[in-house]
Amino acid sequence: MKQSHTHRLRVRYDECDPMGFVHHSQYLCYMEIARTELYRESGGSYAAVEAAGLFVVVLRVDCRYRLPARYDDELDISVQIDRMTAARIEQAYQILRGETLIAEANVTLAVVDSSGRPQRIPDILRDPAGVSKT
């Protein structure tokens, strides 16, 4: 699996609060988009993971908001896999407007089955391109 990816997006009007700043909750959505695109670029599909009865869940988020983003800003959301154990995936994120750091976060993910029981990180997440070739 690729270890990092940067996804560019433009802030939409409905993502902003009445002050014109991106609402803090949207940053988590932006990170989810980048994570999904990292997996897609690696040859994977979260739809296939879910079809196998597995779900990726967030265990922990530590986000530091440095500066506000505003409507129509173009942002680069970078995600990097820092560590993958048998049970967890640890990722680091940076959200930039140009060269300016807007926010940064560390996120810990896990995999559960349809009843919510923790599962080992499956091969389909470790090496999605390799799994799809077999």
VOBA-1610 file (N, C-alpha, C; in pm, whole numbers, padded with zeros to 5 digits, always signed):
BEGIN
Met+00085-00118+00000Met+00000+00000+00000Met+00089+00124+00000Lys+00045+00224-00076Lys+00116+00352-00071Lys+00118+00402+00071Gln+00221+00474+00105Gln+00236+00525+00242Gln+00186+00668+00260Ser+00166+00740+00147Ser+00119+00878+00161Ser+00043+00921+00035His-00035+01025+00053His-00115+01080-00057His-00154+01223-00022Thr-00163+01308-00122Thr-00213+01444-00103Thr-00332+01464-00194His-00441+01512-00136His-00564+01536-00210His-00596+01685-00205Arg-00624+01744-00319Arg-00657+01887-00326Arg-00808+01903-00336Leu-00860+01998-00259Leu-01002+02031-00269Leu-01023+02179-00245Arg-01138+02227-00288Arg-01176+02366-00269Arg-01290+02372-00167Val-01279+02462-00071Val-01378+02476+00034Val-01509+02526-00027Arg-01617+02455+00006Arg-01750+02494-00042Arg-01819+02583+00061Tyr-01912+02661+00015Tyr-01982+02756+00100Tyr-02051+02688+00219Asp-02114+02573+00194Asp-02190+02506+00300Asp-02101+02443+00407Glu-01970+02444+00389Glu-01878+02390+00488Glu-01834+02496+00591Cys-01881+02618+00572Cys-01838+02730+00655Cys-01944+02766+00759Asp-01895+02821+00870Asp-01985+02868+00976Asp-02028+03012+00946Pro-02114+03071+01029Pro-02160+03208+01002Pro-02049+03313+00997Met-01931+03283+01053Met-01820+03378+01048Met-01741+03367+00918Gly-01777+03267+00834Gly-01708+03248+00708Gly-01588+03155+00716Phe-01567+03093+00833Phe-01457+02998+00850Phe-01509+02856+00828Val-01421+02768+00782Val-01457+02627+00772Val-01489+02578+00913His-01605+02513+00927His-01645+02459+01057His-01546+02349+01097His-01511+02345+01225His-01408+02250+01270His-01438+02105+01233Ser-01563+02068+01227Ser-01599+01929+01196Ser-01564+01891+01052Gln-01556+01988+00964Gln-01527+01960+00823Gln-01385+01907+00803Tyr-01295+01946+00890Tyr-01157+01900+00875Tyr-01149+01747+00884Leu-01233+01689+00969Leu-01236+01542+00978Leu-01289+01481+00848Cys-01386+01547+00787Cys-01437+01501+00657Cys-01328+01510+00551Tyr-01252+01619+00552Tyr-01143+01634+00456Tyr-01039+01523+00475Met-01010+01489+00600Met-00914+01381+00626Met-00968+01247+00577Glu-01096+01225+00595Glu-01159+01101+00547Glu-01147+01091+00395Ile-01168+01200+00325Ile-01155+01201+00179Ile-01012+01164+00140Ala-00913+01226+00205Ala-00773+01197+00173Ala-00738+01051+00201Arg-00788+00999+00313Arg-00761+00858+00348Arg-00822+00764+00245Thr-00944+00792+00205Thr-01011+00710+00104Thr-00936+00714-00029Glu-00889+00832-00067Glu-00816+00844-00193Glu-00679+00776-00186Leu-00615+00779-00069Leu-00489+00704-00052Leu-00514+00556-00079Tyr-00621+00503-00022Tyr-00653+00362-00039Tyr-00689+00332-00185Arg-00766+00421-00246Arg-00805+00402-00387Arg-00681+00403-00477Glu-00589+00497-00453Glu-00466+00502-00533Glu-00379+00379-00513Ser-00396+00312-00402Ser-00321+00190-00374Ser-00386+00068-00438Gly-00498+00088-00506Gly-00567-00021-00574Gly-00680-00081-00494Gly-00717-00018-00384Gly-00822-00072-00298Gly-00955-00004-00313Ser-01054-00062-00247Ser-01190-00009-00247Ser-01251-00038-00111Tyr-01293+00069-00042Tyr-01358+00048+00087Tyr-01489-00029+00070Ala-01552-00018-00046Ala-01673-00095-00072Ala-01642-00245-00066Ala-01526-00284-00118Ala-01486-00426-00113Ala-01457-00470+00030Val-01397-00382+00109Val-01370-00414+00250Val-01502-00437+00322Glu-01597-00346+00300Glu-01727-00359+00366Glu-01805-00480+00315Ala-01790-00513+00187Ala-01855-00631+00133Ala-01801-00758+00199Ala-01677-00752+00247Ala-01616-00864+00318Ala-01659-00867+00465Gly-01747-00773+00504Gly-01799-00770+00641Gly-01708-00700+00740Leu-01617-00617+00689Leu-01524-00545+00775Leu-01545-00395+00763Phe-01518-00322+00871Phe-01539-00178+00873Phe-01422-00111+00942Val-01374-00003+00882Val-01265+00075+00939Val-01327+00181+01030Val-01283+00183+01155Val-01338+00277+01252Val-01227+00363+01311Val-01265+00481+01353Val-01171+00574+01415Val-01169+00548+01565Leu-01050+00523+01618Leu-01034+00503+01762Leu-00998+00632+01833Arg-00917+00714+01764Arg-00867+00835+01829Arg-00834+00939+01723Val-00865+01065+01755Val-00827+01178+01672Val-00765+01284+01762Asp-00649+01331+01723Asp-00585+01443+01790Asp-00559+01547+01684Cys-00640+01654+01683Cys-00633+01754+01577Cys-00597+01889+01637Arg-00503+01955+01572Arg-00464+02090+01614Arg-00498+02186+01500Tyr-00586+02279+01530Tyr-00628+02380+01434Tyr-00536+02501+01451Arg-00465+02538+01346Arg-00367+02646+01356Arg-00422+02778+01302Leu-00483+02775+01186Leu-00539+02894+01122Leu-00671+02856+01055Pro-00762+02949+01041Pro-00889+02916+00976Pro-00875+02906+00824Ala-00951+02816+00767Ala-00969+02812+00623Ala-01102+02879+00594Arg-01116+02932+00473Arg-01236+03007+00438Arg-01295+02957+00307Tyr-01416+02999+00283Tyr-01486+02965+00158Tyr-01395+02994+00037Asp-01392+02899-00054Asp-01322+02905-00181Asp-01170+02886-00169Asp-01118+02867-00048Asp-00976+02834-00034Asp-00949+02700-00101Glu-00834+02688-00163Glu-00790+02560-00216Glu-00696+02499-00114Leu-00728+02379-00068Leu-00653+02313+00038Leu-00591+02183-00013Asp-00473+02153+00038Asp-00408+02025+00014Asp-00412+01947+00144Ile-00474+01830+00139Ile-00484+01744+00256Ile-00390+01626+00234Ser-00285+01619+00316Ser-00187+01512+00303Ser-00208+01411+00415Val-00203+01285+00378Val-00213+01177+00476Val-00092+01087+00459Gln-00040+01043+00571Gln+00074+00951+00571Gln+00049+00841+00672Ile+00073+00718+00632Ile+00065+00607+00726Ile+00195+00605+00804Asp+00185+00630+00934Asp+00303+00631+01020Asp+00336+00491+01071Arg+00231+00412+01097Arg+00254+00280+01158Arg+00131+00193+01134Met+00157+00066+01105Met+00048-00031+01093Met+00087-00154+01174Thr+00007-00186+01274Thr+00031-00304+01356Thr-00071-00410+01315Ala-00077-00517+01388Ala-00176-00621+01359Ala-00317-00570+01381Ala-00333-00469+01469Ala-00467-00425+01506Ala-00498-00278+01477Arg-00395-00198+01447Arg-00419-00054+01433Arg-00344+00005+01315Ile-00400+00114+01265Ile-00334+00194+01162Ile-00324+00336+01219Glu-00201+00388+01223Glu-00179+00523+01273Glu-00141+00611+01155Gln-00214+00722+01140Gln-00192+00812+01028Gln-00170+00955+01076Ala-00090+01029+01001Ala-00067+01171+01028Ala-00121+01252+00910Tyr-00182+01364+00940Tyr-00242+01450+00839Tyr-00188+01592+00853Gln-00178+01658+00738Gln-00151+01801+00734Gln-00247+01862+00633Ile-00306+01974+00671Ile-00393+02048+00580Ile-00327+02183+00556Leu-00299+02208+00428Leu-00228+02331+00391Leu-00308+02414+00292Arg-00295+02545+00306Arg-00342+02640+00205Arg-00216+02701+00148Gly-00181+02656+00027Gly-00051+02694-00028Gly+00058+02633+00058Glu+00147+02717+00110Glu+00254+02671+00197Glu+00218+02684+00345Thr+00098+02735+00373Thr+00059+02765+00511Thr-00012+02647+00575Leu+00039+02601+00689Leu-00023+02492+00762Leu-00149+02543+00832Ile-00264+02483+00799Ile-00394+02521+00855Ile-00428+02432+00974Ala-00404+02303+00960Ala-00436+02208+01066Ala-00349+02085+01049Glu-00331+02013+01160Glu-00258+01886+01155Glu-00323+01791+01254Ala-00315+01663+01224Ala-00383+01566+01309Ala-00312+01432+01305Asn-00335+01356+01411Asn-00295+01216+01417Asn-00423+01136+01443Val-00441+01031+01365Val-00562+00950+01373Val-00523+00804+01387Thr-00590+00735+01478Thr-00570+00591+01494Thr-00697+00521+01449Leu-00680+00423+01360Leu-00790+00346+01304Leu-00779+00201+01346Ala-00892+00132+01343Ala-00896-00012+01367Ala-00999-00072+01272Val-01005-00203+01271Val-01102-00274+01188Val-01191-00357+01280Val-01321-00353+01254Val-01417-00433+01328Val-01503-00511+01229Asp-01565-00619+01279Asp-01660-00692+01196Asp-01798-00630+01213Ser-01898-00688+01150Ser-02033-00630+01151Ser-02096-00626+01291Ser-02043-00704+01385Ser-02096-00698+01522Ser-02013-00605+01610Gly-01911-00540+01551Gly-01829-00446+01626Gly-01709-00507+01696Arg-01683-00635+01673Arg-01567-00700+01736Arg-01438-00663+01661Pro-01333-00626+01734Pro-01205-00592+01670Pro-01151-00709+01587Gln-01088-00675+01476Gln-01029-00773+01386Gln-00885-00733+01356Arg-00806-00831+01314Arg-00671-00800+01265Arg-00684-00717+01137Ile-00585-00634+01110Ile-00585-00557+00985Ile-00570-00659+00872Pro-00670-00669+00784Pro-00666-00772+00681Pro-00573-00736+00565Asp-00534-00838+00489Asp-00447-00818+00374Asp-00508-00719+00274Ile-00639-00718+00262Ile-00705-00627+00168Ile-00677-00480+00202Leu-00643-00451+00328Leu-00604-00316+00368Leu-00452-00297+00367Arg-00378-00403+00395Arg-00232-00393+00398Arg-00174-00379+00257Asp-00227-00455+00164Asp-00176-00453+00026Asp-00292-00476-00070Pro-00376-00373-00088Pro-00497-00390-00169Pro-00467-00430-00314Ala-00361-00377-00372Ala-00327-00411-00511Ala-00285-00557-00520Gly-00210-00605-00422Gly-00166-00745-00422Gly-00281-00841-00406Val-00378-00804-00321Val-00494-00891-00299Val-00579-00898-00424Ser-00595-00786-00494Ser-00683-00786-00611Ser-00621-00861-00729Lys-00489-00887-00724Lys-00423-00960-00834Lys-00434-01110-00818Thr-00471-01156-00697Thr-00476-01301-00675Thr-00612-01357-00705
//
